Amino acid sequence: MKNRDAVTRKLEGIESNLNKLNFTLNQGDREACYENIEAIREQVSQIKLYIETEPIAGGELNPNLR
């Protein structure tokens, strides 16, 4: 996977933002919660883009052959 490091960093960023979200939820800061949710959505979108740009392996074309 050519984007392995980038995906790993994005996943670590999501974990970090989830921790921030948990903290802001406990603080009752609604605006910060929405900002964290938006940041997580953006990171998920970027990960999806990384995955979509990966070459498709033969087994992925027809998973029923496994």
C-alpha positions in Angstrom: 0.0 0.0 0.0 1.7 3.2 -1.2 -0.3 5.4 1.2 0.2 3.3 4.3 2.1 6.0 6.2 -0.4 8.7 5.2 -3.4 6.6 6.2 -1.7 5.6 9.5 -1.1 9.3 10.3 -4.7 10.2 9.5 -6.0 7.4 11.7 -3.8 8.6 14.5 -5.2 12.1 13.9 -8.8 10.7 14.1 -7.9 9.0 17.5 -6.6 12.3 18.7 -9.7 14.2 17.6 -11.9 11.6 19.2 -10.0 12.2 22.5 -10.5 16.0 22.0 -14.2 15.4 21.3 -14.6 13.4 24.5 -12.9 16.1 26.4 -15.1 18.9 24.9 -18.2 16.8 25.5 -17.3 16.5 29.2 -16.7 20.3 29.2 -20.1 21.0 27.6 -18.5 23.0 24.7 -20.9 22.4 21.8 -19.0 24.6 19.3 -15.7 22.8 19.9 -17.6 19.4 19.6 -18.9 20.4 16.1 -15.4 21.6 15.1 -13.9 18.2 16.2 -16.6 16.3 14.3 -15.9 18.3 11.2 -12.2 17.6 11.5 -12.8 13.9 11.9 -15.1 13.9 8.8 -12.4 15.6 6.8 -9.8 13.0 7.9 -12.1 10.2 7.0 -12.7 11.7 3.6 -9.0 12.0 3.0 -8.5 8.3 4.0 -11.2 7.3 1.6 -9.4 9.2 -1.2 -6.1 7.5 -0.3 -7.8 4.1 -0.5 -9.6 4.9 -3.8 -6.2 5.8 -5.4 -4.6 2.5 -4.5 -4.3 0.0 -7.3 -6.9 -2.8 -7.2 -5.5 -6.3 -6.6 -6.8 -9.2 -8.6 -8.7 -10.7 -5.6 -10.6 -7.5 -5.0 -12.1 -7.6 -8.5 -14.1 -10.7 -7.7 -14.1 -11.5 -4.0 -16.3 -14.6 -4.6 -13.3 -16.4 -6.0 -11.6 -16.6 -2.6 
